[in-house]
Amino acid sequence: MNSASVWMSSLVVAAAGGWFAATMFAAPATSKEPRFPQLTMEQLNEAQKPLGEQIMKVSSVGLGGPYNPMIRSPVLGQRLYDLFYYLRWQTSVPTKLNEFAILIIGRQWRSQVEWYAHAPLAAKAGLSPEIIAELKASKRPSGMAEDEAVVYDFVTELTTTQKVSDETYARAKKVFNDQQIVDLTAVAGNYVMVAMLLAMAEETVPPGKEPPFKVGEK
């Protein structure tokens, strides 16, 4: 055997030995424990049950999503639930535009649960598939109606620059009344908080469902 062959054989043996040692001494692979194990209605205590019953009447993810961490603090959870209820079903902002605002926040945060839950709701409310797809691709959607463009620019400007310019505010005033502007601002801020809860708790889509945003996707 020539010297080159001996050298190659040594590398193979060393590599094999290294792999063997790494295999022998590596910690066994384990799945990470959830930060907040999923609760069932049967597991709720007396302070949590009334809130759980309300959640189950309206939630598309049961006690999952943001409700899973929320219910750990039932007094706060009830206050948040009441706020969610107003901002989803009693707000002065038209449903299509309200859901669009939620999706804008969901895309900014790459929130799997927010997008999974609200993209179908936005589509059902009349937001076009093209707008949803372009937003998901992190683009300013083309072909928006004036009210949709105002929502996109108002929410995006407020959340990325921490202010609303006079020009953007004037455009909003042509489309919305004072209550609607306040409600639009509140729904955007609320879903930033929801995205934070979801991120902190490492909540994701229900088992067996495809996450909207893939690993490595911007």
Backbone as a ProteinNet text record, in pm:
[ID]
protein_1_A
[PRIMARY]
MNSASVWMSSLVVAAAGGWFAATMFAAPATSKEPRFPQLTMEQLNEAQKPLGEQIMKVSSVGLGGPYNPMIRSPVLGQRLYDLFYYLRWQTSVPTKLNEFAILIIGRQWRSQVEWYAHAPLAAKAGLSPEIIAELKASKRPSGMAEDEAVVYDFVTELTTTQKVSDETYARAKKVFNDQQIVDLTAVAGNYVMVAMLLAMAEETVPPGKEPPFKVGEK
[TERTIARY]
85.5	0	88.5	64.1	147.5	110.8	191.1	170.3	36.8	-8	-137.7	-250.8	-240	-344.4	-347.4	-227	-219.2	-282.3	-254.2	-309.2	-461.9	-514	-659.5	-722.4	-657.4	-710.6	-714.1	-610	-604.3	-718.7	-747.8	-857.9	-991.4	-1010.7	-1136.1	-1152.2	-1042.4	-1047.1	-1073.1	-1002.7	-1020.7	-1162.4	-1214.3	-1352.1	-1450.8	-1428.7	-1518.4	-1510.9	-1385.5	-1368.7	-1435.4	-1421.3	-1485.3	-1636.2	-1690.9	-1835.7	-1882	-1803.3	-1839.4	-1840.8	-1735.6	-1728.2	-1843.1	-1870.6	-1979.7	-2112.3	-2129.6	-2254.1	-2266.2	-2154.3	-2156.7	-2183.7	-2126.7	-2131.6	-2230.6	-2292.6	-2390.6	-2513.9	-2573.7	-2697.8	-2807.2	-2894.4	-3001.6	-3093.9	-3141.3	-3231.2	-3364.3	-3410.3	-3538.4	-3617.4	-3749.2	-3833.5	-3848.9	-3851	-3858.4	-3996.1	-3997.4	-4123.9	-4191.2	-4322.7	-4391.7	-4382.3	-4370.8	-4365.5	-4497	-4606.4	-4738.5	-4811.3	-4803.6	-4872	-5019.4	-5069.2	-5207.4	-5304.5	-5395.2	-5495.6	-5624.6	-5699.8	-5834.8	-5933.2	-6057.5	-6159.6	-6162	-6137	-6141.2	-6029	-5922.7	-5808.1	-5819.9	-5915.5	-5926.5	-5976.4	-5920.4	-5968.4	-6090.6	-6144	-6269	-6253.6	-6135.4	-6112.7	-6101.1	-6058.5	-6035.2	-6157	-6243.5	-6352.8	-6447.4	-6491.4	-6582.5	-6520.3	-6392.7	-6324.3	-6310.6	-6275.2	-6262.3	-6391.3	-6503.8	-6632.9	-6661.3	-6625.3	-6644.2	-6553.4	-6429.8	-6334	-6382.2	-6430.9	-6470.9	-6587.1	-6662.9	-6775.6	-6731.8	-6612.4	-6572.5	-6439.6	-6359.3	-6222.7	-6214.9	-6139.3	-6115.9	-6004.7	-5931.3	-5822.4	-5849.3	-5974.9	-6008.3	-5936.9	-5876.5	-5800.8	-5654.9	-5625.3	-5489.8	-5462.7	-5356	-5320.3	-5294	-5334.8	-5308.3	-5386	-5496.2	-5577.8	-5503.9	-5411.3	-5338.5	-5257.4	-5173.7	-5108.1	-5203	-5298.4	-5390.6	-5464.2	-5507.2	-5592.1	-5514.2	-5379.5	-5297.7	-5313.9	-5354.3	-5379.5	-5525	-5620.1	-5760.8	-5821.5	-5777.6	-5833.1	-5787.2	-5656.3	-5605.8	-5667.2	-5674.7	-5730.6	-5872.3	-5952.5	-6089.8	-6092.9	-6005	-5997.8	-5956.5	-5858	-5812.7	-5921.1	-5989.8	-6096.5	-6202.8	-6239.9	-6340.9	-6292.5	-6163.2	-6105.5	-6107	-6062.9	-6064.7	-6205.6	-6301.8	-6439.9	-6484.7	-6456.4	-6493.6	-6421.3	-6290	-6210	-6234.8	-6299.3	-6332.6	-6476.5	-6570.4	-6710.5	-6793.7	-6739.3	-6816.7	-6747.1	-6629.4	-6554.3	-6629.8	-6596.9	-6658.2	-6590.6	-6477	-6404.2	-6468.4	-6497.3	-6555.4	-6470.6	-6537	-6469.5	-6352.3	-6371.7	-6263.5	-6139.6	-6157.4	-6043.8	-5984.3	-6069	-6022	-5933	-5978.2	-5898.9	-5770.4	-5776.2	-5656.5	-5553.4	-5598.3	-5506.5	-5442.4	-5520.9	-5467.9	-5363.3	-5390.3	-5294.2	-5164.3	-5175.1	-5053.9	-4963.6	-5022.2	-4944.3	-4892	-4977.1	-4934.5	-4815.7	-4814.5	-4702.7	-4577.2	-4592.5	-4475.7	-4406.6	-4484	-4429.9	-4405.9	-4441.7	-4436.3	-4505.6	-4621	-4694.2	-4774.2	-4729.1	-4793.2	-4941.5	-4972.5	-5110.1	-5197.3	-5149.1	-5229.7	-5262.9	-5162.2	-5189.4	-5279.9	-5252	-5332.7	-5480.2	-5504.1	-5641.1	-5711	-5638.2	-5704.5	-5700.1	-5609.2	-5610.8	-5743.8	-5794.5	-5925.8	-6038.7	-6030	-6133.5	-6129.9	-6009.6	-5996.2	-6052.6	-6022.1	-6074	-6226.7	-6279.9	-6425	-6491.5	-6421.4	-6477	-6464.2	-6395.1	-6389.1	-6254.1	-6149.6	-6016.3	-5967.4	-5917.1	-5886.1	-5769.3	-5772	-5660.1	-5527.6	-5532	-5409.6	-5347.1	-5429.8	-5379.2	-5320.6	-5390.1	-5341.7	-5208.5	-5199	-5076.4	-4959	-4981.5	-4872.8	-4827.4	-4922.6	-4886.5	-4804.4	-4845.7	-4772.4	-4630.2	-4613.2	-4481.1	-4402.6	-4454.1	-4389.4	-4379.1	-4482.1	-4488.5	-4604.2	-4591.4	-4706.4	-4803.8	-4922.5	-5013.8	-5048.8	-5053.2	-5096.6	-5247.5	-5307.8	-5450.1	-5540.3	-5490.7	-5575.6	-5674.8	-5795.6	-5890.5	-5839.1	-5894.6	-5843.1	-5851.6	-5963.2	-5974.6	-5872.9	-5846.1	-5746.3	-5605.6	-5576.5	-5445	-5424.4	-5530.8	-5520.5	-5489.1	-5557.3	-5531.6	-5386.7	-5342.6	-5206.1	-5104.7	-5118.8	-5020.3	-5028.4	-5148.7	-5167.8	-5105.9	-5142.6	-5093.2	-4943.1	-4895.7	-4752.6	-4669.3	-4715.3	-4640.8	-4637.1	-4750.8	-4758.1	-4669.7	-4669	-4594.5	-4446.2	-4407.6	-4265.6	-4192.8	-4267.7	-4202.6	-4246.5	-4342.2	-4395.6	-4461.9	-4516.6	-4593.2	-4680.5	-4774.2	-4856.4	-4837.4	-4791.2	-4765.2	-4895.7	-4886.2	-5004.2	-5070.4	-4990.6	-5044.7	-5125.2	-5069.6	-5139	-5263.7	-5252.7	-5369.6	-5480.7	-5444.6	-5545	-5615	-5539.1	-5600.3	-5696.2	-5655.8	-5742.6	-5871.6	-5862.8	-5980.7	-6081.6	-6035.4	-6127.2	-6205.7	-6152.5	-6213	-6285.2	-6229	-6279.7	-6321.8	-6416.9	-6449.7	-6356.6	-6372.7	-6281	-6281.6	-6401.1	-6408.6	-6336.7	-6354.1	-6289.7	-6137.2	-6086.8	-5941.3	-5887.6	-5959	-5917.3	-5924.5	-6032.9	-6048.2	-5944	-5910.8	-5808.2	-5672.8	-5641.7	-5516.3	-5514.6	-5627.8	-5635.2	-5622.3	-5684.1	-5674.3	-5531.2	-5462.3	-5322.2	-5238.1	-5253.7	-5178.4	-5213.4	-5341.1	-5384.2	-5318.6	-5310.6	-5254.5	-5102.4	-5039.4	-4897.2	-4882.8	-4968.5	-4964.2	-4993.1	-5091.6	-5122.3	-5001.5	-4936.7	-4817.6	-4707.4	-4695.4	-4595.7	-4628.6	-4754.2	-4795.1	-4764.6	-4797.5	-4774.7	-4626.5	-4545.2	-4400.8	-4339.5	-4380.5	-4328.2	-4362	-4486.2	-4533.2	-4492.9	-4432.2	-4392.9	-4512.5	-4625.6	-4745.6	-4734.1	-4790.6	-4790	-4925.5	-4934	-5062	-5101.6	-5229.3	-5273.8	-5196.3	-5184.6	-5112.7	-5166.2	-5073.4	-5113.1	-5139.4	-5136.8	-5160.6	-5027.8	-5024.8	-4903.4	-4882	-4765.4	-4738.1	-4733.7	-4794	-4795	-4657.7	-4569	-4436.3	-4332.6	-4251	-4152.3	-4021	-3944.1	-3814.1	-3725	-3662.5	-3574.6	-3645.1	-3777.7	-3854.3	-3857	-3831.9	-3829.6	-3969.6
-119.6	0	123.7	217.3	336.7	433.6	540.7	635.1	706.4	736.5	804.7	715.4	586	492.9	479.1	474	466.6	589.4	706.2	832.8	835.2	789.5	784.9	686.2	571	470.9	524.9	602.1	660.7	759.3	838	934.8	864.6	755.1	680.4	624.5	564.6	507.1	615.4	729.3	839.2	892.3	905.9	956.9	860.1	730.9	630.6	630.7	643.6	646.2	767.4	881	1002.7	991.1	932.3	913.1	820.1	712.5	615.6	680.1	761.3	827.4	925.5	1000.7	1098.4	1028.4	913.1	838.3	781.1	733.4	671	770.8	891.4	986.5	1101.5	1108.8	1215.6	1189.4	1299.8	1285.9	1235.8	1149.9	1098.6	1211.5	1203.5	1306.8	1301.2	1414.7	1421.4	1538.6	1524.2	1634.6	1732.2	1859.8	1963	1963.8	1974.6	1982.1	2115.8	2116.9	2244.4	2334.7	2463	2557.3	2559.3	2546.1	2541	2419.6	2304.9	2186.4	2216.2	2161.7	2187.8	2135.4	2222.3	2185.9	2141	2058.5	2021.8	2084.8	2086.8	2144.1	2070.3	1939.9	1860.8	1897.9	1954.6	1991.1	2130.7	2208.8	2345.7	2348.3	2442.3	2458.1	2549.7	2572.5	2649.4	2792.7	2849.6	2986.4	2991.9	2881.8	2879.4	2834.5	2755	2693	2792.6	2899.8	2993.3	3053.8	3089.1	3143.7	3036.3	2914.3	2805.4	2781	2787.8	2765.5	2874	2998.3	3107.2	3089.5	3051.7	3032.3	2924.7	2813.4	2701	2735.4	2838.1	2877.9	2953.7	3012.9	3100.5	3063.2	2980.6	2957.1	2848.6	2876.7	2776.6	2680.4	2712.3	2625.1	2574.8	2575	2528.3	2609.1	2541	2608.6	2630.1	2611.3	2631.1	2775.9	2796.4	2932.2	3021.6	3148	3240.1	3204.4	3128.6	3094.1	2999.8	2920.8	2825.9	2897.9	2997.4	3071.1	3162.9	3223.8	3317.8	3256.1	3131.6	3069.8	3038.1	3042.3	3023.8	3141.8	3256.3	3373.8	3413.9	3345.1	3356.6	3495.5	3573.7	3709.5	3795.1	3793.2	3862.9	3803.4	3670.6	3604.3	3650	3669.1	3715	3857.2	3943.1	4081.3	4081.2	3997	3989.9	3931.3	3829.7	3768.6	3872.2	3954.3	4058.2	4157.9	4191.8	4281.7	4215.3	4088.6	4015	4012.3	3988.8	3975.8	4105.4	4218.2	4345.7	4364.3	4341.7	4371.1	4272.8	4161.5	4066.8	4080.9	4096.1	4085.2	4211.5	4309.8	4430.8	4558.2	4545	4660.8	4739.1	4866.4	4952.1	4936.4	4868.2	4847.9	4732.3	4749.8	4640	4512.7	4398	4270.9	4244.6	4268.7	4243.3	4324.6	4450.7	4537.5	4503.9	4463.4	4423.3	4299.6	4200.8	4079.5	4109.5	4203.7	4244.3	4301.2	4385.9	4442.8	4332.9	4233.9	4121.9	4044.9	4022.2	3950.6	4028.8	4160.6	4242.7	4220.7	4219.1	4194.3	4050.7	3956.5	3816.7	3797.2	3868.8	3856	3922.2	4038.1	4104.8	4015.5	3944.8	3859.2	3715.9	3686.8	3548.7	3455	3498.6	3423.7	3312	3190.1	3075.6	3067.1	3084.7	3068.2	3181.6	3305.6	3418.8	3400.7	3365.2	3350	3229.5	3118.4	2996.5	3023.7	3099.1	3123.3	3230.9	3334.3	3451.8	3463.2	3394.5	3399.9	3347.1	3233.4	3188.3	3285.3	3347.2	3442.9	3567.2	3611.9	3727.8	3695.9	3577.3	3536.7	3527.2	3470.1	3457.8	3594.3	3691.7	3826.9	3907.5	3853	3919.3	3972.7	3951.2	3994.7	3900.7	3957	3874.7	3780.4	3663.1	3568.7	3629.8	3719.1	3782.1	3870.4	3946.7	4033	3947.3	3841.6	3753.1	3689.9	3643.3	3576.9	3674.1	3795.5	3892.6	3936.2	3953	3987.5	3875	3751.3	3636.9	3632.3	3678.2	3682.8	3806.9	3877.7	3997.1	4110.2	4123.2	4231.7	4325.3	4450.4	4540.9	4497.5	4451.3	4396.8	4498.9	4451.4	4536	4519.2	4611.6	4598.6	4618	4684.6	4709.5	4821.7	4809.3	4920	5028	5148.2	5258.5	5229.2	5172.7	5144.8	5038.7	4939.5	4837.6	4897.1	4985.9	5051.2	5138	5204.5	5286.9	5199.1	5086.5	4995.2	4946.2	4904.5	4853.5	4960.9	5079.7	5185	5236.7	5251.2	5301.1	5204.8	5076	4976.8	4957.3	4946.7	4923.2	5040.8	5161.7	5280.4	5290.8	5267	5278.7	5176	5053.6	4946.7	4944.7	5005.6	5002.2	5133	5245	5374.6	5435.8	5370	5417.2	5554	5584.7	5708.7	5694.6	5787.9	5797.1	5936.7	5945.6	6076.6	6151.8	6282.5	6364.7	6318.5	6283.8	6240.4	6111.7	6014.2	5886.9	5905.7	5991	6015.7	6083.1	6177.4	6246.6	6147.4	6053.4	5949.5	5863.8	5829.8	5749	5823.2	5953.3	6032.4	6038.1	6019.6	6019.8	5888.9	5785.3	5652.2	5612.9	5652	5608.5	5726.7	5701.2	5802.4	5785.2	5870.9	5869.1	5734.6	5678.5	5549.9	5441.7	5439.8	5337.4	5349.3	5472	5491.7	5440.6	5469.8	5420.7	5268.4	5210.3	5064.6	4996.2	5056.7	5001.2	4999.6	5107.7	5114.6	5008.7	4992.6	4896.9	4753.3	4720.7	4581.1	4548.6	4645	4620.8	4598.6	4684.9	4670.2	4542.7	4507	4385.8	4261.9	4257.9	4138	4134.9	4248.5	4244.2	4172.5	4207.7	4140.9	3991.4	3956.2	3814.7	3742.9	3807.2	3747.8	3728.8	3822.8	3809.9	3691.8	3678.3	3564.5	3432.6	3426	3304.3	3272.4	3375.5	3355.4	3310.7	3376.6	3341.7	3197.6	3157.6	3023.9	2918	2961.4	2871.2	2790.2	2859.1	2794.9	2784.5	2678.6	2663.5	2610.2	2572.8	2529.3	2395	2358.6	2230.4	2112.8	2003.5	1884.7	1838.7	1805.3	1755.8	1864.4	1990.9	2101.5	2161.4	2210.8	2265.2	2408.6	2440.2	2579.2	2668.7	2785.6	2873.3	2920	2946.3	2998.4	2888.9	2866.4	2760.1	2809.2	2717.1	2750	2812.7	2924.2	2992.5	3090.7	3089.6	3182.3	3318.9	3423.7	3558.2	3609
0	0	0	-92.6	-98.1	12.6	25.1	136	126.8	2.5	-14.5	33.9	2.2	44.2	196	255.9	402.8	465.2	406.6	460.6	452.5	336.9	319.8	416.7	434	526.5	668.6	702.9	837.6	859	752.5	763	783.9	707.6	719.3	859.5	912	1047.1	1150.2	1134.2	1229.6	1225.4	1102	1088.4	1150.1	1121.8	1178.4	1329.8	1381.3	1526	1588	1517.1	1567.5	1568.2	1458	1452.4	1563.6	1585.6	1688.8	1826.6	1853.6	1983.8	2000.2	1891.4	1900.1	1923.5	1855.7	1871.4	2011.6	2064.8	2196.7	2307.5	2293	2403.6	2384.4	2266.8	2245.6	2330.8	2376.2	2453.2	2360.3	2408.6	2323.2	2279.4	2153.9	2101.9	2176.2	2221.4	2291.2	2236.2	2230.4	2186.3	2302.2	2267.5	2370.1	2435.5	2565.6	2637.7	2608.3	2588.9	2565.1	2687.3	2663.5	2775.3	2851.5	2779.1	2840.4	2783	2851.2	2799.6	2772.1	2661.3	2621.9	2726.9	2767.4	2866.8	2799	2866.6	2824.3	2922	2886.3	2975	3109	3106.5	3229.5	3326.2	3273.9	3357.8	3418.6	3375.2	3424.7	3567.9	3644.8	3782	3783.5	3901.3	3911.4	3861.3	3877.6	3830.6	3678.7	3617.3	3473.2	3391.9	3452.3	3376.3	3309.6	3377.8	3309.7	3183.9	3190.9	3074	2966.1	3007.7	2911.2	2834	2903.3	2837.2	2733.8	2764.2	2668.9	2546.6	2573.6	2463.9	2368.1	2422.4	2338.4	2245.6	2278.2	2194	2068.5	2072	1961	1896.1	1960.5	1914.7	1807.9	1699.9	1595.8	1635.4	1741.9	1788.1	1930.5	1972.1	2105.9	2212.1	2308.1	2413.7	2373	2244.4	2195.2	2159	2081.4	2040.4	2160.1	2153.9	2264.5	2390.5	2373.2	2489.3	2583.7	2530.4	2614.9	2722.9	2689.5	2797.9	2873.6	2803.4	2869.3	2987.1	2968.4	3070.2	3196.7	3188.3	3307.8	3403.8	3350.7	3433.9	3409.6	3474.3	3434.7	3449.7	3547.4	3560.5	3443	3415.9	3298.4	3172.5	3166.9	3049.7	3019.8	3123.1	3102.6	3046.8	3100.3	3049.1	2901.5	2869	2730.2	2640.7	2688.5	2609.8	2575.9	2674	2649.8	2544.7	2551	2451.8	2314.3	2308.5	2181.3	2122.8	2210.3	2164.1	2096.5	2159.6	2097.7	1964.9	1966	1847.1	1732.6	1760.4	1654.5	1607.7	1699.4	1663.2	1686.2	1755.4	1781.9	1734	1676.6	1632.1	1524.8	1514.3	1412.4	1276.1	1272.3	1146.6	1069.5	940.7	861.7	872.4	874.8	900.9	806.1	677.7	580.9	615.6	650.2	680.7	816.6	909	1041.7	1031.1	953.6	934.8	857.4	765.4	691.9	789.1	880.5	980.2	1065	1103.4	1183.1	1102.8	974.6	890.4	872.8	864.3	851.9	972.6	1091	1212.9	1213.1	1175.6	1170.4	1077.6	965.3	871	925.5	988.5	1046.5	1148.2	1227.7	1333.1	1284.8	1161.3	1111.4	1211.3	1257.1	1358.7	1292.2	1315.8	1252.5	1288.4	1416.1	1462.3	1411.2	1418.3	1369.7	1222.2	1141.9	998.7	972.7	1038.8	1021.9	1054.5	1161.7	1206	1123.7	1083	1026.6	874.5	807.6	660.5	604.2	653.5	603.9	638.6	755.6	795.1	706.4	672.1	583.9	445.8	395.8	265.1	267.7	374.8	388.8	394.6	452.7	465.4	336.1	237	107.5	66.1	147.2	107.1	-3.3	-111.5	-228.2	-202.4	-267.4	-254.2	-298.5	-398	-446.4	-339.1	-268.8	-161.6	-49.9	-13	93.2	53.5	-72.1	-118.4	-123.6	-171.6	-179.7	-41.3	49.7	187.2	249.5	226.9	281	225.7	101.7	39.2	81.5	181.1	236.5	134.1	51.9	-45.6	-10.4	-51.8	-42.1	-150.8	-112.2	-213	-320.7	-443.5	-554.6	-572	-640.2	-669.3	-549.1	-444.8	-327.7	-356.5	-303.9	-305.4	-210	-219.5	-139.3	10.6	56.2	200.1	243.1	158.1	189.9	193.9	98	94.7	217.6	261.3	381.8	502.5	515.2	627.7	622.9	506.7	495.6	534.5	478.9	504.3	647.5	699.3	835.8	936.9	927.1	1023.5	1009.1	885.5	862	910.3	880.4	923.4	1075.5	1137.8	1283.8	1353.2	1302.7	1370.2	1335.2	1224.3	1186.4	1212.1	1217.9	1243.5	1376	1441.8	1570.2	1560.6	1442.9	1425.7	1301.2	1286.6	1166.2	1110.2	988.2	927.5	903.4	888.9	860	730.4	633.1	503.8	518.9	590.4	609.3	694.6	796.1	881	801.4	715	632.6	539.4	483.9	400.1	482	604.5	690.8	723.6	744.4	779.7	665.6	542.6	429.2	419	481.8	472.6	600.8	714.8	844.7	931.3	1021.7	1122.6	1242.5	1342.5	1456.9	1529.1	1551.5	1622.4	1544.4	1414.3	1332.8	1335.1	1336.5	1343.6	1476.9	1584.2	1715.8	1719.8	1668.5	1670.2	1582.2	1467.9	1380.2	1451	1519.6	1595.5	1704.9	1772.2	1883	1835.2	1721.8	1675.8	1634.9	1575.4	1539.5	1665	1764.1	1888.2	1962.1	1960.5	2029.1	1969.1	1837.2	1775.3	1777.7	1805.2	1840.7	1974.7	2069.5	2198.9	2185.4	2102.1	2079.4	2019.8	1922.9	1861.7	1965.1	2057.7	2163.7	2255.1	2292.4	2376.3	2305.8	2177.6	2101.1	2090.1	2066.2	2053.3	2186	2293.5	2425.2	2461.5	2432.4	2468.5	2366.2	2256.6	2147.7	2097.5	2084.8	2031.8	1880.2	1825	1680	1635.3	1508.2	1453.2	1513.6	1503.7	1559.9	1500	1575	1525.8	1390.8	1302.1	1170.6	1067.7	1109.1	1017	970.9	848.3	789.8	836.3	896	934.6	810.5	815.1	697.3	654.6	751.7	720.6	740.5	637.2	640.1	702.6	756.3	815.1	707.9	741.4	647.3	557.3	559.9	477.6	544.4	466.8	524.6	547.5
[MASK]
++++++++++++++++++++++++++++++++++++++++++++++++++++++++++++++++++++++++++++++++++++++++++++++++++++++++++++++++++++++++++++++++++++++++++++++++++++++++++++++++++++++++++++++++++++++++++++++++++++++++++++++++++++++++++

